[in-house]
Amino acid sequence: TQASAGAASLAAPQAANMPPLLGERLALPGGETLYRHEAGGETQAPLRDHRLQGRVLWPGAASVQALLGAALDQQAGAAVELNAVRFLAPLELPAAGTVPMQTLWHPDADAQPLIELFAVNGAVNGATNGAIHGAVPGTAPGATPPRHVRLASARVGTAAPAAGTSTGALAPDTLAQAARRCTRALVPADFYARLAARGAQFGPAFRVL
């Protein structure tokens, strides 16, 4: 399935605090930039708390983080915005080892630059298990899946300043303002128990309530 998300904004100075979801940067002929990293390593151990139906799945939020990190790296000093975010395929992380990931930046002088996130299909470094992907969307039954599976993509724009701010960062909200919008009490343990009953067995890193 394909899904769209609203604009995600982050001021450039915060880029230094981002998790290592970009890795090595390679300048390609034609002006494109490729970032390579390994998904599921020790530095990303909290991602293994994202379990659905007993499987460890790469979170959509991690895809957005990688896309946003590339945008911030390419447009240092600017407040950037991700538009037309699309989630295109799932990625199951292996029980051991890491999966090669690639983030590709496409500059576009006439429109918003495009960023794509790929996983190398069936490649697991440091483990002996085989392909880690299920059926790849768009692949005919019995056909060989593509070597590179596109997980997510987005267009990059410049975030407009929020009211009362000089950057594209979201205006701060007070606890009292947020509380007025929350009219129903929720017991966190009960909430996560209901999620688990439906197959979403989130570990501590994904239990933030």
Backbone as a ProteinNet text record, in pm:
[ID]
protein_1_A
[PRIMARY]
TQASAGAASLAAPQAANMPPLLGERLALPGGETLYRHEAGGETQAPLRDHRLQGRVLWPGAASVQALLGAALDQQAGAAVELNAVRFLAPLELPAAGTVPMQTLWHPDADAQPLIELFAVNGAVNGATNGAIHGAVPGTAPGATPPRHVRLASARVGTAAPAAGTSTGALAPDTLAQAARRCTRALVPADFYARLAARGAQFGPAFRVL
[TERTIARY]
83.1	0	86.3	29.6	98.5	24.5	98.3	37.6	106.9	30.8	87.3	87.2	187.8	196.6	199.9	161.9	170.3	314.8	335.8	471.9	541.4	666.1	748	859.5	869.9	966.2	1065.6	1190.2	1292.4	1397	1433	1533.9	1670.8	1753.6	1881.4	1973.6	1982.3	2074.4	2050.3	1930.7	1902.8	1962	2014.7	2064.4	2176.4	2256.7	2369	2322.9	2197.5	2147.2	2072.2	2070.4	1994.1	2066.8	1993	2056.2	2133.2	2227.5	2310.1	2234.9	2141.2	2062.6	2103.4	2213.6	2262.6	2389.8	2488.8	2613.3	2704	2768.4	2867.3	2799.6	2858.5	2804.8	2892.1	2827.8	2899.1	2838.6	2920.7	2875.5	2876.6	2764.7	2751.9	2758	2800.1	2797.4	2653.8	2640.9	2508.4	2448.4	2521.3	2473.5	2397.2	2371.1	2301.1	2396.7	2340.3	2419.3	2359.6	2446.6	2404.6	2459.6	2372	2411.7	2393.2	2493.4	2487	2504.8	2418.6	2434.9	2375.7	2396.9	2348	2233.9	2119.6	2003.6	2004.9	1973.3	1960.4	2084.1	2185	2306.9	2289.9	2400.6	2394.7	2351.4	2391.2	2352.6	2203.6	2137.1	1993	1914.3	1971.2	1906.3	1762.3	1728.3	1589.2	1488.5	1533.1	1439.3	1383.5	1455.1	1408.4	1292.5	1257.3	1137.8	1011.1	1025.6	911	871.5	780.2	741.4	592.7	567.2	430.4	414.3	313.2	287.9	413.5	492.3	610.4	732.3	722.3	834.2	887.5	1019.1	1081	1077.2	1000.3	984.6	1049.5	1115.1	1172.4	1059.1	1063.7	952.2	942.7	820	801.3	868.2	870.5	935.4	1085.2	1146.5	1288.7	1311.4	1218.7	1228.9	1222.7	1128.6	1117	1244.3	1301.8	1424.7	1538.9	1549.8	1655.5	1634.7	1510.5	1480.8	1508	1464.9	1483.9	1631	1705.6	1848.6	1920.7	1883.8	1945.5	1911.2	1786.8	1746.2	1824.3	1842.2	1916.7	2063.8	2119	2258.5	2278.9	2182.7	2194.9	2165.1	2081.2	2039.5	2072.3	2198.8	2245.5	2212.3	2164	2132	1990	1915.8	1778.3	1680.2	1560.7	1451.1	1382.9	1388	1335.4	1204.5	1134.4	1002.6	991.7	944.3	917.3	772.1	752	617.9	598.2	472.1	438.2	517.1	521	590.6	512.5	583.9	519.6	592.3	516	570.6	534.2	634.8	612.1	628.8	706.7	728.2	774	741.8	789.5	929.8	998	1130.4	1134.5	1153.2	1168.1	1316.1	1355.1	1494.7	1525.3	1643.8	1679.2	1706.9	1701.7	1729.3	1872.8	1963.7	2104.8	2156.9	2258.6	2315.5	2242.8	2284.5	2229.2	2188.5	2104.6	2057.4	2114.9	2180.9	2232.4	2118.5	2133.4	2032.7	2098.4	2021.9	2072.2	1967.7	2012	1926.5	1980.8	1896.4	1940.4	1874.6	1959.7	1915.2	1920.8	1805.5	1798.6	1775.5	1874.1	1849.3	1756.2	1676.4	1583	1572.8	1624.6	1627.2	1488.8	1397.2	1265.8	1154.7	1181.2	1078.6	1145.5	1068.4	1125.3	1214.5	1334.3	1422.3	1352.6	1391.2	1334.8	1436.4	1389.9	1473.4	1406.3	1486.8	1435.1	1517.9	1450.6	1516.5	1501	1614.7	1614.8	1675.1	1631.2	1697.5	1747.2	1863.3	1916.3	1846.4	1767.7	1681.1	1760.9	1728.5	1788.6	1929.1	1987.3	2125.1	2124.1	2185	2196.3	2342.6	2404.9	2546	2563.5	2646.8	2675.2	2574.8	2487.9	2389.7	2379.1	2319.9	2311.7	2172.7	2074	1939.1	1928.7	1826	1813.7	1743.1	1659.1	1591.6	1509.5	1515	1443.6	1317	1288	1166.4	1059.6	936.5	826	802.1	676.8	644.8	666.4	739.3	766.2	651.7	588.5	476.9	516.4	428	453.7	527.2	570.9	641.3	541.3	539.5	446.8	478.7	377.3	401.5	502.9	601.9	703.5	818	804.3	910	1019.9	1139.7	1252	1235.3	1235	1220.3	1338.2	1317.5	1427.6	1538.4	1659.9	1774.9	1760.9	1714	1694.5	1544.6	1497.1	1355.5	1337.4	1253.3	1229	1129.5	1174.9	1092.4	1007.5	1064.7	994.2	1054.1	977.1	1026	956.8	1014.4	955.4	1012.7	939.6	987.6	1029.1	1125.5	1181.3	1149.3	1093.3	1065.8	1124.4	1106.8	1152.3	1034.4	1052.4	944.3	919.4	791.6	754.5	762	807.9	815.2	678.6	674	550.4	527	403.1	368.5	450.8	514.2	592	730.7	774.6	908.8	980.3	1112.3	1192.7	1237.7	1202.2	1239.6	1115.3	1134.9	1022.9	985.2	1049	1015.5	872.7	806.6	670.7	669.4	566.4	553.5	534.4	596.1	583.4	440	402.7	269.6	286	203.3	214.3	142.7	180.4	117.5	-31.6	-67.2	-207.8	-288	-230.8	-300.3	-320.7	-218.4	-231.1	-334	-335.4	-428.5	-573.4	-600.1	-737.3	-789.3	-699.7	-742.7	-759.4	-707	-715	-826.2	-938.9	-1057	-1085.9	-1004.9	-1029.8	-905	-921.9	-809.6	-772.9	-644.2	-595.6	-492.5	-511.3	-415.3	-313	-184.9	-86	-76.5	-77.7	-65.2	-180.5	-301.7	-417.6	-405.9	-356.5	-341.1	-245.6	-129.7	-31.5	-77	-157.3	-213	-308.4	-388.1	-479.1	-401.2	-292.4	-208.8	-149.1	-98.5	-37.3	-138.5	-262.6	-366.6	-395.3	-364.6	-386.1	-258.3	-152.7	-31.3	80.7	62.7	166.8	236.1	342.8	412.1	529.6	500.2	603.6	685.4	818.7	906.7	921.2	1008.1	1021	1049.5	1128.9	1163.3	1042.8	937.1	817.2	698.1	726.4	622.2	649.4	604.2	639.1	526	412	300.9	321
-119.2	0	123.8	231.9	358.8	451.4	529.7	620.9	754.1	859.4	993.1	1046.3	1127	1188.1	1338.2	1410.2	1554.5	1598.8	1726.9	1779.3	1754.8	1709.7	1689.2	1791	1873.5	1982.6	1965.6	2008.4	2004.5	2108.2	2192.4	2294	2228	2281.4	2220.2	2198.8	2289.9	2266.6	2135.7	2077.4	1953.5	1832.2	1849.9	1737	1663.3	1735.1	1672.5	1572	1582.9	1493.1	1373.5	1357.8	1250.3	1117	1005.2	873	847.4	754	729.4	648.7	712.9	644.9	684.3	755.9	793.3	718.1	721.5	649.8	720.6	642.7	695.3	774.4	890.1	975	960.3	934.3	919.6	1013.4	1098.2	1186.7	1108.7	1106.5	1031.3	1125	1073.9	1155	1200.5	1323.8	1375.9	1455.8	1466.6	1550.8	1478.1	1349.3	1275.2	1240.9	1215.5	1174.8	1047.8	950.8	823.9	811.1	775.3	748.2	598.4	534.7	390.9	364.4	280.6	239.8	100.5	42.3	-90.7	-79.2	-136.7	-133.2	-252.9	-228.3	-336.6	-364.1	-278.1	-296.9	-256.9	-263.2	-232.9	-90.2	4.1	143.5	165.9	70.6	82.5	-23.1	-70.3	-175.7	-142	-15.2	14.2	-16.9	-16.6	-45.4	-187.1	-275.7	-413.2	-426.9	-317.2	-317.6	-294.8	-273.7	-250.6	-384.8	-455.9	-590	-594.7	-654.5	-674.6	-820.9	-885.2	-1026.6	-1111.3	-1076	-1152.8	-1123.3	-1031.5	-997.9	-858.8	-843.9	-713.2	-637.6	-530.3	-452.4	-315.8	-274.9	-139.8	-39.6	52.7	145.8	251.5	292.3	401.8	529.5	550.9	670.4	670.3	550.4	542.8	580.2	542.8	584.1	736	796.5	942.6	1007.1	949	1002.5	999	889.4	878.7	979.1	991.6	1087	1229.6	1261	1395.6	1424.5	1323.6	1342.2	1377.9	1312.3	1344.7	1486.4	1527.3	1663.5	1766.7	1742.7	1835.9	1840.9	1727.6	1723.7	1800.6	1791.1	1856.8	2005.9	2045.9	2186.1	2239.6	2227.9	2272	2419	2448.6	2586.2	2626.4	2540.8	2573.7	2490.1	2543.8	2466.8	2393.2	2261.3	2183.3	2116.1	2069.4	2010.2	1891	1778.1	1662.5	1666.7	1654.8	1652.9	1523.3	1486.3	1366.9	1244.8	1224.1	1108.1	981.6	882	757.9	638.3	546.4	422.7	311.4	250	167.3	17.9	-23.2	-165.9	-184.8	-300	-328.5	-386.5	-377.5	-437.9	-511.9	-643	-721.7	-734.6	-694.7	-705.9	-848.7	-898.2	-1036.4	-1052.1	-1176.5	-1203.3	-1169.5	-1181.2	-1146.6	-1080.1	-998.3	-930	-801.7	-738.8	-610.9	-617.6	-524.1	-515	-388.3	-397.3	-277.7	-186.4	-59.2	41.3	151.7	212	320.5	431.4	553.9	671.2	752.1	780.8	846.5	982.8	1085	1224.1	1260.5	1303.4	1348.8	1500	1580	1723.8	1753	1857.4	1896.2	2047	2106.7	2253.1	2311.5	2232.2	2283.8	2247.6	2156.7	2114	2079.4	2021.8	1983.8	1860.7	1861	1744.3	1618.1	1504.6	1375.4	1296.5	1233	1143.1	1006	900.7	764.3	680	589.5	498	355.5	283.9	148	50.9	-74.1	-185.3	-281	-342	-439.9	-571.7	-618.4	-734.3	-862.3	-933.9	-1063.1	-1059.9	-940.3	-930.7	-909.5	-1001.7	-990.4	-1007.8	-903.1	-908.2	-965.7	-1069	-1125.6	-1228.8	-1275.2	-1377	-1478.6	-1592.2	-1698.6	-1715.4	-1643.8	-1660.1	-1594.2	-1634	-1588.5	-1455.4	-1444.3	-1318	-1273.8	-1147.4	-1097.1	-1023.2	-1012.4	-946.2	-1049.7	-1010.9	-1090.6	-1052.9	-1066.8	-1030.4	-881.2	-846.5	-706	-650.9	-539.9	-483.9	-458.4	-496.5	-474.2	-587.4	-691.1	-804.9	-917.1	-969	-1074.5	-1202.8	-1284.4	-1412.2	-1497.3	-1548.7	-1632.4	-1556.4	-1425.8	-1346.5	-1317	-1294.8	-1261.2	-1118.4	-1098	-961.3	-874.4	-744.3	-654.1	-656.5	-629.1	-628.8	-520.3	-403.4	-292.3	-267.4	-273.4	-252.2	-112.2	-34.2	102.6	98.8	143	140.8	265.6	381.3	507.5	615.4	722.9	836.8	963.4	1077.2	1205.6	1315.7	1423.7	1546	1643.6	1730.3	1821.2	1965	2036.9	2178.6	2258.2	2387.9	2477.6	2507.1	2483	2503.1	2651.7	2689.5	2828	2855	2974.7	3005.9	2997.2	2935.6	2931.2	3066.7	3092.6	3219.9	3243.6	3358.4	3393	3335.6	3270.7	3213.6	3265.8	3250.2	3295.1	3178.9	3054.9	2937.2	2856.2	2744.5	2658.4	2563.7	2572	2483.6	2510.1	2406.6	2422.9	2511.8	2597.3	2684.4	2599.3	2638.2	2558.3	2557.3	2448.2	2431.3	2408.8	2471.9	2454.9	2326.5	2272.9	2152.7	2175.8	2295	2324.9	2323.8	2379.3	2379.9	2238.1	2154.8	2015.9	1941.4	1966.1	1897.3	1930	2052.6	2091.8	2014.3	1970.3	1894.7	1746	1701.6	1559.7	1542.2	1489.8	1484.5	1345.5	1244.1	1107.9	1051.6	997.3	938.7	803.9	772.6	648.5	586.2	460.1	388.1	323.9	367.3	316.4	164.6	97.2	-48.8	-114.3	-60.7	-115.5	-90.8	26.4	61.2	-35.6	-59.4	-148.2	-293.7	-329.8	-465	-485.9	-383.3	-394.1	-402	-325.3	-333.8	-473.8	-529.4	-661.7	-767.1	-753.4	-848.6	-843.9	-731.2	-715.5	-741.5	-785.2	-822.6	-721.9	-609.1	-506.5	-519.6	-599.9	-625.4	-528.3	-406	-304.2	-322.2	-307.8	-312.9	-175.4	-161.6	-36.4	86.5	71.8	188.5	245.9	168.9	216	225.1	231.7	253	387.4	492.2	627.7	694.7	630.3	689.3	664
0	0	0	-49.8	-48.8	45.3	120.7	216.5	207.8	230.3	230.6	371.7	403.1	534.9	517.4	621	616.4	616.4	600.2	596.3	728.6	722.1	842.1	839.7	941.2	941.7	1055.8	1032.1	1135	1098.7	1192.5	1165.7	1149.9	1063.3	1029.8	1149.6	1250	1361.1	1435.1	1425.2	1495.5	1425	1304.4	1227.1	1300.1	1377.4	1446.1	1550.8	1594.9	1698.3	1641.4	1511.1	1449.8	1463.1	1473.4	1476.1	1347	1347.3	1228.4	1123.9	1055	953.6	812.1	799.2	666.6	630.9	718	693.9	596	511.9	417.6	305.8	272.6	165.2	40.8	-73.5	-200.6	-304.1	-363.9	-471.1	-602.2	-673.4	-797	-918.1	-1032.9	-1155.6	-1183.8	-1227.1	-1255	-1141.6	-1029.2	-920	-811.8	-828.1	-723.5	-609.8	-492.2	-375.3	-318.4	-288.7	-231.5	-90.1	3	141.4	166.2	230.4	256.8	406	461.8	600.7	618.7	734.8	766.4	867.8	835.7	924.4	1018.4	1145.2	1241.1	1324.1	1315.7	1393.1	1538.4	1612.6	1755.7	1783.7	1697	1720	1697.9	1635.2	1610.9	1687.9	1797.8	1876	1915.3	1950	1986.8	1876.9	1749	1641.7	1651.4	1720.5	1732.8	1830.6	1896.2	1980.3	1898.1	1768.1	1679.1	1616.6	1683.3	1640.8	1603.4	1488.4	1442.5	1402.9	1460.3	1434	1456.9	1558.3	1592.7	1507.2	1414	1326.3	1359.1	1348.6	1370.5	1238.1	1232.8	1110.5	1124	1018.6	1010.1	1023	1120.3	1141.8	1031.3	1002.5	908.1	955.4	1088.4	1142	1111.9	1108	1074.6	928.4	841.1	700.7	689.2	761.5	758.2	812.2	917.5	975.5	874.5	799.2	698.7	586.1	538.8	432	478.3	599.9	652.6	676.8	721.8	742.9	614.7	503.8	375.5	332.7	354.7	318.5	398.1	526.6	611.1	572.1	535.4	493.5	362.9	274	143.3	150	242.2	251.2	390.1	425.6	557	579.7	699.6	734.8	701.8	632.2	593.7	675.1	693.2	752.1	637.9	640	528.5	566.2	463.1	479.8	385.4	436.6	352.7	307.4	177.1	120.4	41.9	21.7	-57.4	-9.6	121.9	177.8	141.5	87.7	46.2	108.5	166.4	220.4	121.9	61.1	-56.9	-34.4	64.5	89.5	233.5	294.1	429.8	427	539.2	554.8	687.4	681.7	803	834.7	954.9	996.3	1038.1	1005.4	1039.2	1188.2	1235.5	1376.6	1412.1	1315.9	1337	1210.7	1227.2	1112	1077.9	968.9	926.5	779.7	739.9	601.9	537.6	422.9	356.1	312.1	345.1	310.3	228.8	138.4	56	48.8	72.8	58.6	-57.8	-155.7	-279.1	-291.8	-307.9	-324.5	-472.4	-526.8	-665.9	-667.9	-706.2	-716.7	-833.8	-820.6	-927.1	-928.6	-1036	-1043	-1069.6	-1124.9	-1164.4	-1067.7	-975.8	-880.8	-748.8	-658	-529.5	-545.9	-485.3	-493.8	-442.6	-498.5	-461	-378.6	-270.8	-190.8	-190	-208.4	-205.2	-108.3	-38.6	54.3	2	-10.6	-64	36.9	29.3	96.7	-10.6	13.3	-81.5	-54.6	-148.1	-127.9	-109	0.4	24.8	80.2	99.6	148.7	298.8	371.5	516.1	551.5	602.8	638.5	778.8	791.2	921.6	967.7	879.4	916	803.3	833.5	735	676.9	731.7	677.9	540.7	464.9	326.2	314	212.8	184.5	304.9	334.8	451.6	412.7	284.7	239.9	208.7	229.2	179.4	33.6	-10	-147.6	-167.6	-271.8	-301.6	-384.1	-341.1	-417.2	-562.5	-655.2	-796.7	-864.5	-788.6	-846.7	-875.1	-997.8	-1035.5	-959.7	-929.7	-859.8	-935.7	-865.3	-926	-989.5	-1004.4	-1066.1	-964.8	-1013.7	-926.2	-875.4	-743.1	-689.6	-732.8	-739.2	-776.3	-672.1	-717.2	-626.7	-521.6	-561	-468.8	-453.3	-330.6	-301.9	-245.1	-311.1	-264.7	-148.5	-32	88.2	104	70.9	93.5	4.3	-14.7	-92.2	-43.2	-77.8	-39.7	-128.6	-138.8	-202.1	-92.4	-123.7	-23.8	-59.9	35.4	17.3	132.4	126.5	233.1	324	453	548.9	570.1	565.9	592	741.9	783.8	926.9	993.1	1109.9	1187.2	1252.5	1287.5	1348.5	1474.6	1482.6	1600	1603.1	1492.9	1488.1	1364.6	1363.1	1250.1	1162.2	1200.4	1121.7	1091.7	1024.3	991.9	1103	1219.4	1329.9	1377.8	1426.3	1475.8	1599.3	1608.6	1725.1	1850	1962.1	2084.2	2136.2	2198	2255.1	2404.5	2484.4	2628	2669.5	2785.5	2837.1	2859.3	2905.7	2931.4	2801.4	2693.8	2565.4	2513.8	2528.6	2484.5	2568.1	2699	2788.3	2754.3	2710.3	2677.1	2556.1	2471.6	2353.4	2383.6	2497.3	2533.9	2636.1	2591.7	2677.7	2732	2694.3	2741.6	2806.9	2928.6	3000.6	2939.4	2940.8	2882	2975.4	3009.1	3092.4	2998.8	3003.5	2907.9	2902.6	3019.7	3019.8	2944.6	2962.4	2891.1	2741.3	2704.8	2562.9	2492.8	2555.1	2492	2494.9	2594.2	2597.4	2480.9	2448.8	2334.8	2204.4	2193.1	2073.9	2058.8	2169.8	2165	2122	2167.8	2130.2	1981	1918.9	1774.3	1694.2	1762.7	1691.3	1695.4	1761.5	1771.1	1905.7	1911.4	2038.3	2052.6	2092	2102.6	2230.8	2217.2	2332.4	2395.4	2497.2	2572.2	2486.5	2381.3	2298.4	2227.5	2210.4	2140.5	2235.4	2366.1	2465.5	2532.7	2468.9	2515.7	2592.4	2603	2679.9	2828.2
[MASK]
+++++++++++++++++++++++++++++++++++++++++++++++++++++++++++++++++++++++++++++++++++++++++++++++++++++++++++++++++++++++++++++++++++++++++++++++++++++++++++++++++++++++++++++++++++++++++++++++++++++++++++++++++

